[in-house]
């Protein structure tokens, strides 16, 4: 039986790798999810029915196991079905936090189990290292993810203590120091284990609290990698290969994604964690015409419709405002209408558009936008110079020229979409409120730029009607 189980674990591990591979392309992402989910189901049921202890005993408490599976499946299904696309980052953060909590609980249970069986002084050093690593990393991931969830839901505000960086450093050093002393046997008091849990909870909370909203996608990705590492520690403790490999894959994927996002924002991870990007700015303040050279110019829906209908090439730049308005289906209708009028239409996708990587891809895929029309920043930037009209829908910081022109700007150096190179730019926004980074947008004051204020879904619907009336 154990040989069959190990074969199942191998097959499951391969499905995880294939799933990650397919997730790298929007056209195959859904297939990748299904393949990886199938592998996980195979591993779960293989463990339930085929796993045996060294004494030859099968798993007990099957009623509790299947009860937990059913309850968890129902809750997860309901949450996933009800969540809006705008809240997808929050859901990812929440689920990631649950993964971190599970990994931490494994360490707690295994610590208690080994203490009862062997006594604390007889636990092997390698086992203790794995237990403490899983405990600390999992707890930090759990508490940090819950705080990130609250910040994305705008239920928790940015908060930092005086000398907060030094407090965090002291907490981290205390965690490492106390754990090392327990592992080495210099502290034999098992109650200290629970003190370490409390310190890890405090560190996870204070670690995420001061980080600004614009950096939250990077933090979620980093915490995701933490959860993977913590899960891998659980795999070590149980000698479970599929759990170990799955944790390593999650940890490495999260780390790579964090690096990619930092590169896309032209920021180091250290700068993200201590720079408080987007945390201290006065978001929501109205822009003033005295800030930049030029003035705000509005465009009517009828004029915008004429500009787009008689253009040869239109590039649409989706942003978080598109997601908030749930306007993805209307923008697809606009795209199809323009193409019927022989207009070439493409979508420019910035790596950190929305609230997490891939947010815009998933949103537009939901409305059946063709994958080949979703063009990444590096490929689309050279095309703006030959574009007649760029339609910016709810995007802000990712099209702000200050990233290239203003060394004092907090986003200076961040790669952006070069929409200003197009012949005309139409920006759809509800108001002149600042973007997620809390700064004004120089693009709005450019001579080529026209503002179309209003709800994105309503404005797009009216644009569609205006274009149809011109036919």
N, C-alpha and C positions, 0 to 999 in steps of 0.2 A: 504493500500500500504506500509506503513512504517513497518508493521509487516513482510510483505513478504521481504522487503529490509533487515531487520535485520536478517532474516533467511538466506538470500543470503550471507550476511556478515559472518555469522557463518560458513556456508559451505565453503566459500572462505578461512577463517582463518584455518579451518581444512586441506584444501588442501595445505596451506603454510607449516603447520607442517609436513604433510605427505611428501611433497616435500623435506624438509630438511632431514627427516629421510632417504629417498631413496638416497639422494645425498651422504650419508655416505658410500655407496658401489659402486664401479665402474660399477658393473653389473646392478644396478638399477638407476644409476645417470640420464640417459636420461629420463627414465620414471618419475623420480622425477621432472625434469625440466618441462616436459609436464603437469604434474598434477598441479604444482604451477602456471604455465602460464595459464592453464585453469581456475584456481580459480581467478586469477587476471582479466582475461577477463570477467568472470561472475560478479565480483565486479564492474568493470568499467561500463558495460552496465546496471547493476542493478541500479547504482547511476544515470546514465544519464536518464533512463526512469521511475524510481520509486521514486526518491528523491523529496520531497516537503518541502517547508519552513513552518514556523509556520503559515503563512497566507494562506497556501494551494497552493502556486505557485510552478510550476515545473521549472526545470533548463531552462534558456534561452540561447541565442547565440549558438544553437546547430550546426550551420554552422561552427563557429570558433572551437567548440569542436571536431567535426568530421574531420575538416581540419587539426587540430593539431595532431589528432590520425593517420591520413593517412600519413602526412608528417613525423612524428616521426617513424612510422612503416617502411616506405620506407627507411629512412636514416639508422635506426638501422639494418634492414635486409641487406642492401648493405654493411655496415661496417662489420657485422658479417660474411657475405659470403666471403668477400675479405681478411679479416685479416688472417695472417699466424699464425700457432701455436706458433711460436717463439714470436709473438707480442701479445699473449693472455693476459699477465699481463698488458700491456699498455692499451688494450681495457677495461679490468676490471677497471683499475684506472680511465680511461676517463669516462666511464659510471657511476662509483661511484661518480665522481666529479659532473656530471650532476644531480644526485640525491641530492647531498648536495646543489647545486644551487637552485633546486626546493624547497627544504625545507626552505632555507633562504628567497626566494621570497615569500613564503607563509607568513612568519613572517612579511615581509615588507608590503605586501598587507593588512594583518589583522591589523597591527598597524595603517596604514592610515585609514582603515575602522572604527576602534573603535574611533580614534581621531575625525573623521568627525561626527560620530553618537553621541558620548557621551562626547567628550572633553577629553583631556589627564588626567585631574585630577579625572575624574569619572570612568576610566577604573579599573576593579577589579584587585587586587594584583596578584591573581593566574593567570589571563590571561596575565598580563605583564611579570610574571616570565617565563611562557611558551613561549611567543613571543621572549623574549631576549635569552632564552636558544636555541630555534630553530634557531634564527638569527646567533648567535655566532658560535654554533657547525656546522651548515650547511655551513656557510661562510668559516670556517677553513677547513672543509672537502673538499669543492669545490677548494679553492686555493691550498691546500696541495696536492690534488689528481692531479691537473694539473701540478704542479711542479714535482710530482713523475712520471707522464706520460713523461714529458720532459726528466727526468733523465734516465728513462728506454730506451727511444728512443735515448739517448746519444746526445740530443740537448741542454741539460742544464748540466753544470758541477757542481761538489760539490763546495759550496761557503759558507764561514762563516765570519761573522763580528768579529772584535776584541771585546772580552767580549760579544760574541753573546748570550751566555746562560743568562747573566744578562739582556740584552736587551729584550730577549724573556720573561723572568720572569716579567720585568717591563710592557711589553705590556699586558701580561695575567692579571696581577694585575690591570692594568688600565681598561681593559675590564670588569672585575668583579666589580671593584669599581664604575665605571661610571654607569654600569647597575643597581647596587644596589641603587645608589643615585637616579636614575630615577624612579625605582620601588617604592622606599620609598617616593618619592615626593620632595626630597631635590633639585632635578634638574627638573624643569618643562619645560625646553626649548626642544621642539621636534626636533630641528635641531641636538641636541646632538646624537639622534638616528642614524643619518647618519655618524657622527664622529665615533661612535662605529662600524659601518660597515667597515669604512676605517681601523680602528685599527685591526679588525678581519681579513681583507684581508692581512694586513702586517704581522700579527702573523702567519697566515696559510703559507705564503710564507717563512718566516724566520724559521719557525718550521721545515720544510722539507729540505730546502736548504743544511744544513751542513751534513745531514745524509748520510752515505756511501752507495754505491750501493748494497753491500752484505746484508744490512739490509732493503732494499727497500720493499721486500715482507712482512716483519713484519709491516712496516709503512702503506702499502696499506691495510692490514687487519685491522689495527687500525683505519684508516680513514673510512673504510667500516662500522665499528661499530659506528663511529661518525655519519655517514649518517643515520643509523638506528635510533639512538636516536633523531636526528633532525626530521626525518619523524614521529616518535612517538609524538613529540611535535605538529606537524601539525595535527595529529589525535586527540590530546587533544583539540586543538583550534576549530576544526570543529565538535567535538563530533562524530567522525567517527571511529567505532570500528575496522573495517578491516584495516584501515590505522594505527591505534594505535597498533594493534596486529602485523601487518606486520613489523612496525618499531622496536618493541620490539624484534621480532625474528631475524631481521637483526642485530640489535645492540648486542644481546646476542651471536649470532653465530659468529659475527666478533670478539667479545671479547674473546670467547673460542678459536677461531682459533689463535688469537694473543698469547694467553697463551701457546697453544700447540707448536707454532713455536718457541717461546722464550725457551721453555723447550727443544725442539729439537736442539737448538743452544747453550744450557746451558748458557743462558744470561738472565738477568733481563730486564724488559721493560725499566727501567730507564737507564740501560747500553746501550740499543739500541738507545734511544733517545738522549743521550749525549755522547756516546762512539765513534761516528764517525767511526764505524767498516767498513773497506773497503773504507773509504773516503780519507785517506791521504797516502795510500801506493802507491808505484810506480808500478802500474799495467802495464803489458806488458813488463817489463824488463826481459831479458833472464836469465834463471837460470845459475848458475855457479857451476862447479863441486867442487869448494873449499868450498861451503856452507855446504855440507853434506859428510859424509864418503861414498865412493863408486863412481861409474861413470855411465853415461848414456849408456845403451846398446840397440841397435836397432835390430829389427827382420824383416826378409823379409816376404812378403805375403805368399810365398810358405811354409816357415817354420811354420808360424802362422796357415795356413790351415791344415798342418799335425798335429800340436799339438791339434787342436780342433776336427778334424775328428776322431782321435783315443783316445780321452778322453772319460771317462765314464760320467762325469758331468761338465757342463759349466754354469757359472753364468754371465749374461750380466748386466753391471751397466750403465744405460743410464744417460746422463747429458745434459746440455744446448747445447753442441756441436752437439749432435744428432739432436736436434730441429733445430739448425741453418742450418745444412746440409740437412734438410728434408729427413733424412735417415731412418725414421721409417718403411717404407715398405720394404726396403732392409734388415733391421735387422730381420724383421719377416720372410723374405725368407731364411735368414741364419739359423734362429731358426728351420724352417720346414725341411731344408736340413740336419741339424745335427740330428734332431730327426729320420729321415729316416735311419740314420746310427747308431741308438740305443744310441744316446747321450741324457742324461737328461739335459734339458735346463730350466733355470729359470731367472727371472729378479729381481734384487735387487733395491728396491725403497726407497731412502732416503726421509724423510718428507719434506726437503726443496731443493730437487733436482730441477734444472731448475730455474725458476724465481718466482714460487709461489707453494704452496701445491697442489698436484694433477696434476701438469703440465705434468709430465712424464706419469701418468696413462692415461690422456686424449690423449696424443700424441700417445701412443702405442695402445690404443683402436681404434684410427683412422685407424690403419693398421690391425685391427682384431686380435691382440694378445689376447689370451685367458686370461680372468681375473684371473683365478686361478694360472697363471704363474707369476703374479705381486705380489711379496712378500715384505712386509714391513721390515724395518731395524731390529726390535727386533726379528722377526722370522727368517730372513735369516742369521744374523750374526753367529749363531752357525754352519751353514752349510758350511761356507768358509773353515774350516779346513778339510773337506772331499771333496773339490772341486778340480778338476784337473786343470782347466783353468778359470780364470776370465777375461772377456773382458770389459774393461772400455772405454766407448765411450763418450768423451767430458766432463766427470765429473772431478772435480778437488778437490775443498775444502772438499767435502763430503767423500773423500777417503784418505785424508791427515793424515798420522800417527802423525804429529806434534800436532794434537789435543789431543793426549794422552801422547806424550813424551817431548814436549817443553813448559815449563811453561811461556816462554816469548812470545809465539805465540799468536796473537790476537784471534785465534780460539781454544786455549787451553781449554779443558773441553767439547767441543762440541761433542756429540755422532756422530760417523762416521761408515761407512761400513768397516768391518774388512777384506778387500780384501787381505791384506798382509799375511793372514793365509793360503791362497790357495797355491797349489803346484807351480803354475805359474800365472803370471799376465801380460796381454798384454794391454797396454794403447794406445788408438788411439787419437792423437792430431794433429792439424795443425802445431804447433810449440811448443817451450818451454816457451811460454808466461805464466805469472802467471794467476791464476784463478780470480774469482770475488772478493775475499777478498784481492787480490793484494799481495799474498805471494807465495813463492816457495813451491813445493810439495816434501816432503821427500820420498814419495813412489817411485818416478821416479829413485831414486838412490839405491833402494834395489836390492840385487842380483837376486831375483826371477822375477824382473820386466823387461819387454822388451818394447821398444817404437816402435809404428808403425805410422810414420808421414804421413800426407796427409789429404785431404778432406774425411770426414767420409763416405759419400755416395759412393764416388768413391772407397775408400779402401774396404768397405764392399762388393761392387759389385765384385771387384777383388778377394776377399776372397771366395765369393760364386763360382766364376769361377774356382778358384784353387781347391776347395773341390770337385766340380763336375768332374774335370779332374783326380782326384785320385780314383774315383769310377770305 
